[in-house]
Amino acid sequence: MLAVQLLIVLVVLVGVAAVSVAQLSARYHETEGNRALAVAERLAVTAGVRDVASLGPAYTTQAQSVVESGRTFSGSTYVVVALRNRQIVASTDPLPITGKPLLQETDAFLGRSWVGRDEVTGAALAMAPILNEDSGATDGVVAVGRQYPSVLDNLAAAMPNLLTYLGIASLLGVIGSLLLARTVKRQTLGLEPREITGLVEQREALLHGIKEGVLAVDLDRRITMVNDEAAHLLGVPVVSAGRALIEVDDTGRLGEIFDGTDIATDRILPLHGRVLTLNRMPVRSHGRHIGWVATFRDRTELLELQRELDLTRNTTDTLRAQAHEFSNRMHIVSGLIELGEYDDVRRYIQRVAADQTELTAGITARVADPAVAALLIAKSSQAAERGVSFVVDQATLLSRLDERLATDVSTVLGNLVDNALDAATGARDPYVAVEVLETAGAVRIEVRDSGPGVDSGMQHRVFTHGFSTKDGAEDRGIGLALVRVICRKRGGDVTVHNENGAVFVATLPVLAQARA
């Protein structure tokens, strides 16, 4: 830094020297021209010069003596007397033996004094007209030339000042460089430029190489940093630094991430068909809050695995419930046989078989898809075990679905029924009502329960941050978030309102629409 400062000082001094020399040259031009003109005007009125101009060559010797005296007295380079026809008749320089040397033509031959440059030597040249005493006409001119000092002469004249400038500028440059270096080092924690460059390169490699998305914003919701993974997960351009969140996401969903002032840890964020885990921390500098930084992790694959585990768990619970119910029935049959009540055994078996057949027939008659029908039958048994009345609405009507849609419908229906069973359990008149209807190119699922409903302040956030009525909801509240992700991924949605309990309505289009 010191070397750069000294180099700058040197460059400035060279510029100052050039300007100083140019100024000296301009000043010499003006000064020497005025001096030459004063000498020329004084010689133009002397007797010898007037005589040679008006009376002829007979007075050349006298004129020659006058101009030589004038050159010596004034310190001029040369003095010349020329007639009106520009012929030189007297000069301090030797005239050629042959030929008639001519003086350069100027306004002095028209009776006006003139100052300029000698066309041959480049010296300062001044001409004064020689006026006739009787007629006032111009008989000739007197030309006085004064040589300019050279560039080296001008530089030598300016050298003392330049050396003074050099000393002062060097001293100020060294002091300024040391103070600047000290300030910069304090601000960079004592790191050298090469070390700072290495840290920046490592930071870029780290931020853009990690699998977690990182997004930082200032207090004005303006993006200060975003890495590749965050741009991919959030659907924003990689080059977004300096742009406001609303510019890259007109839905306002990203702005909601930074609502509030608390620290967010492992919050669920359904976004663009994915389920993300969000962590948000404030950024502080010197004790002052200057923005936020949020990290994102894609949990979609994990939730897919959890969905499969939930299906397995539901199947296990259903089998356990049916095994428990079957065991109870077998105990009744065994007891009646031991009592010898064979007619009662036959009637009991017929009644149980009729009830099961009626339940299965009632569901399969309205739901043609085997996966969905099996799920409803299983949930019916699960509800019976928990003492909850499970009703499949008479309006339910569903045809056979393709494999992917059947899986999505089963997942959405299973999660909504599980939440409804949890909410209804313990209510005064516990019941869950389900309606599945295929209409207008979409499957509409409505699940009602007799629970306490969803608080009005939570209805907007219930799907966004993961809501659950179960214990440990902070860790387990991902069922409704998954429902919303699946619905929106297919181009549908899910809503909730209260009507003597919670009413969830999910819509899944038969043909999935691409969502950004």
N, C-alpha and C positions, 0 to 999 in steps of 0.2 A: 504494500500500500504506500509505503514511504517512497519507493522507487517510482511508482506511478505519479505520485504528487510532484516529485522533483522533475519528472519528464514533462508534466503539464506546465510547471514553472518555466522550464527551458523553452518550451514551445511558445509560451506567452512572451518571454523575453525576446525571442527571435522576431515575433510579430511587432513588439514594441520597438525594436531596433529598426525594422523596416519602415515603420510609420515615422520614427524620428528622422531617419535619413530622408524620407520623402518630404517631410515638413521642412527640414533644413534646405533641401534643394529648392522647394517652392519659395522659401524665404529669400534664398540667395538670388533666385531669378528676379524677384520683385526688387530687392535692394540694389543689386548690381545694375539692373536696367535703369532704375531711377538715377543712380550715380552717373552712369554713362550719358544719360540724357542731359543732366546738369552740365557736364563737361562739354557736350556737343553744343548746347545753347550758348555757353559762354564763349567758346571758340568761334561760333558763327557770327559774332558781332565784332570780332577783332579786326584791325585794319588790314593786316597781311592776307587774311583769309578772304575778306570782302574784295580786296584788290584783285587777287588771282581769279576770283569767280566772275568779276565784272569787267576787268581790263585785260585779262589774258595771261599767257604763259610768261610774260616778262616779270611777273611778281611771284613766280613759282618758288624761287629760292627763299624769299621772305616768308611765304606761306609754309614752306617746309620747316623753317625754323620755328614758326609759331606752333604747328601741330606737334612737333617733337617736344617742345617745352610743355605743351598741354598734356601730352602722354606721360612725361616724366613727373610732372607736378601731381597729376590725378592718380597715377598708378594704374592706368588703363593698359590693356594689352596692345591695342593699336588705335591710330587715329587716321582717318581718310577724308580728303576733300574731293568732291566730285562736282562736275558741271551739271547743267540742266539735262544734257544729253547722256548722263550717267557715266561719262568718261572721267576716270580718276586723274587728277592733276597734281595732287600732293598726298604723300602717305608716309607714315613712319616706317613701313616695310619697304624694301627696295622694289621699285617698279621694273617690269621687264623692259629690255632694250628695244625689242620689236613688239608690235601689236599695241592695241589700245584696251587696257583692262577696264571693265565696266563694273559699276557698283550695282547691287541688286535693286530692283525697282520696288519702291514703297510709296506711301502717301506723303513722305517728306518732300518729294519732288513736286507735290501739288500745294506746298506751303503749310503743311501741318506736321508737327513733331510726331515721331513714331518710335515705339519701343518694341523689340521682338528678338528673334534669334538670327544669327548669321547662318545662311543656308549652307555654307561650306564647312565652317568650324564648329557650329553649334553654340558659339559663345553668345553672351548677352550683347545685343546690338541696339544702339539708340541713334537716331538721325534727327538733326535739327536743320530747318531750311535756312539758306543764306539769302536774305532779302535785300533787294536793291534800295539804296537810300533815296534815290530820286523817284523811281516809278513804283516801288514796293513789290515789284515782281520777284519771283524766285530765280536767282541766278545759279544756285547750286545747293548742295547739302554738305553738312559735316557729319561723318559717321564715326562713332566711338564704340569700340568693342572691348568687353571685359570678360575674361575667361572664367567659367564656373569652376569651383573646386570639384575634385573627383569624388566618387562614392567612398573610397577609402578615406579621403580627407574628411568628408562629412561624418563617416563612422568614427574616425579618430576624435572628432570634435564632440560627438555624442557619447563617447566611451565612458567618461567619468560618471555621467548620469546613469548609464546602463549598468555599470558596476555597482553603483549604489542600489539601483533597483534589484539587481541580482542578489545582493546580500540580504536586503530586506525581504524579498520574496522567498528566498531559500529559508531564512529563519522562520518566517510565517508558515511556509509549507511544511517544514519539519515539525514545528509545534502543532499545527493543525492535524498533520498525519498521526502524530502520537495520540492526541486527544481523540481523534476519530477512531483509531484502532482500539483505544481503551474502551470507548463507548460501545463499539460494535462487539467487542469481546464480551463485555458485560451483558449485552442483549442476547448473544448467542451462547451464553453459559460457558464461555472460555473455549469454544470450539473453533478450529481453523476452517477456512473455506472448503478445503478438501474433505474434512470430516463432515461438514454440513452437507456437502454434495453426496457423500456416501450414505448419510442418514436418510436423505430424501429419496435416494434410489432404493434403499432397503424398505422405506415406508411404502413407496409405490409398489414394489414387488410384493410386500406383505399384504397390503390392502386389496390389491387386484388378484392375489393368488389364493387367499383364503376362501373357504366354501361358504362362509357367512356373509350376508349382505350388510354393508355399513353405509349409513346415510347420516350426514351432519347438516344442521341448519342453524342459522343465526336467529336472533330474537324477532326479526322481521319475516320469518318463515322463508328465507332465501337459502337455497342449497349452497353449502360451502364445500362439500365433498361427497362423492358417491362412487362406490367401486363397481366392478363389472357384475358381481353377483347381485347386488342391490338393484342395479339397473334392470337385470333380467327378471328378478322376482317382482319388482314393483311396476315394471312396464314403462320405465322412463328412459330417455336417452342417456348414454354413457357420458356424453359431454353436456352436463346440466349445471355445472358449477356457475354460480352467479345468477341463476334464474330462480324465480319464485316458484313455490310448490304448485300454485294454482295454474302456472303456465304449462307445466308438464303433466298435470292431472286435473282436468276441469271437473271431475266428479267430486272433488273435495275429500276423498277418502284418505289421502296421504296427510292432509292437514289435520284430520282427527287424531292421527298418531301422536301429535305433539300438543293436544289439548290437555289442560291441567298442569300442575306443577310438581306432582309427586313422581317418585321413581317407579317405573314399571318393570316388573320382572316376570318373564315367561308368560306373557299375556298372549291369548289366542287371537289371531287376525286373519279371517277369511278374506282373500283378495285375489281377483282374477283367476278363479278356479283352483286356488291353492289354499292350504291352511298353513299360516306362518306363525312362528313363535317370535314375539316381539320383546326386546329389552330396551328400555329408554333411560338414559342418564343425562343429567345436566352437565354442561361444559363451563368451567370456571377459570378465570385468569386473574391472578392477584386478588382473589376473594370476590370477584365480580362475575355475576352470571352473564355469559355472552352467547349462549345457544344450547342446542341439544344434539346428542348423538344417539342414534338408534341402530341396533343390530337385529338382523332377521335370519331365521333358520327355517328352511322348508320342511314341514312336518307332514306333507301330503302322503308320502310313501309310508311313513309311520302310522298315519291314520288309516291308510288302506289295510295295513297289517292288523291294526287294532279292530277295524271293521270285521275282518275275517275271524279274529279271535272272539269278537262279540257274538258273531253268528254261531261260532262253535259253542260259546258259553250258553247262548240262548237254547241251542239244540240240547246241550247237556242238562240245562235246567228243565226243559220241557220233558226230556226223557226221565229225569228224576221225579218230576211231578207225576208223570203218567205211571211210573213204577210205583210210586207211593200210593196213587189212587188205585192201581191194579192190586197192590198188596192188600189194601183195605177191603176191596171187593172180594178178593179171594178169602179173606178172613171171615167175611159175612157168609160166603158160600160154604166154607168149611164148617162154620158154626151151625148153619141150618141143616147140613147133612148129618152132623153129630146128633142134632135134635130129632132127626128123622122127618123133618118138614120138607119132603121132596117136592111137593107141589109149590111150596113157597120158593124153593131154590129155582125151579123152572121159571116161575113168574118173575123172580128178581133178575135172572139172567136175560130174559126177554126184554124187560124194561130197560136194563142198562144198555143192551145192544141197540134198542130202539132209540134211546137218547143219543148215543154216539153216532148212530146212522143219521139221525135227524140233523145233528150239528154238522156232520161232514157233508151231507147232501145239501143242507141249506147254504153252506159256503161255496161248494163246488158248483152249485147250480148258477150262482151269480158271478163267480170268479173262475174263469177258464184257465188262467195261468197256474200251473201246478206249484211253482215256487211261492207265489203270493198266497195261494189257497192254503198250502202247508203252513206258512208263517201264521196266518190268521187262526188256523186250528190250534197250533202250538201256543199262541198267545192266549187263546181262549182257555186252554188247560192251565196255563200259568196264572191267569187272572182268577180262575176258580180256586186254585190253591191259596191265593192271597186274599180270598174273600171279596173279590171285586167282580161286579157284574159286567160281563163283556158282551157288547151288542154290535152285531154287524148290520148296518142300516139296510132296509129293504131296497133303497135306491142304488145300492152297490151293483155295479155292472162292469166287468173287465174281461176283455178277450185275451187270447194267448199273446204274450209279448215276446219280442226278440230277447236273446240272452242278456245283452248288456242292459237294456231297459228294465228287464225283470230284476236284475241284480240291483240297479239303482232304486227301483220302486221298493224292493224288499228292504234295502238299507234305510231309506227314508221312513217307510212305514214302521219298521222295527224300532228305530230310535224314537219316533213320536209316540208309539204305544208304550215303550219302556218309560218315557218321561211321564206319560199320562197315568200309568199304573203307580208310579212312585207318588205322584201328586194326589191320586184318589185314595190311596191306602190310608186308612185312618179317618176318612171323612164319614159324616153321619150316614149318608146313603151312597156308598162308593160305587161308581160305575164308570165305564169307558165305552164310548160309542165311536165306531169307525165307519167311514163311508169312502169307498174307492170307486171312482167313476171315470170312464174313458169317454171324453167328448171333445169335439172341436180340435182333434189332432193332438190332444194332451191328456195325461193322466192326472186327475185331481184327487188328492188325498185330504180328507178332513178327519181330524181326531179330536174328540171332546172328552173332557173329564169333569168330575164333580169336586175337584180340588179347590184350593183357595184362589186360583187364577194367577196371572202374572201382573205384578205391580206396574202401574201405568208409567212410572219413570224408568222401568227396565225394558219396556216393549221395544224401544228403539235400539237398545244395546244387547238384547238377549242373545241374538245370533252372532253379533260382532265379537264379543269377548268370551263366549262360551258360558252358557247358563245351565245350571243343574240344580235340582231339588235334593240331590243326594248329599251325604256328608262328604266333606273334602271337595267341595265344588270347584275350588281354585285349581285343583289338579285334574279333576275328572270332567269338568264342564266343557266337553268338546263334542257331545252328541249333536246338539242343535247347530253348532258351527259346521259340523260335517254335513248335516242336512242342507244347510244353506249353500255350502260349496257345491254339493251334487246338483241341487236344483238350478243354481245359476250357471253351472258348467253346461247344462243341457239347454240353457236359454229360458228357464223358468224362475220361480222364486218361492219363498215361503213367508207367511205372515202369521201374526198371532193377535187375537183380541179376546176380551172376556165376555162370557155370556153364561152366567151361573157356573162359572169355572172357566178354564182356559180352552180356547178353540184354536187349534193350529191348522192352517190350510196350506198345503204344498202343491205346486203345479210343476209337472215334468213333461215337456213336449215330447211327442213320440219320435220326431226327428230332431236330434240334437243340433243346436245352432252353435257356430263358432263364436266364442267369446274372447275378447282381448285380455 
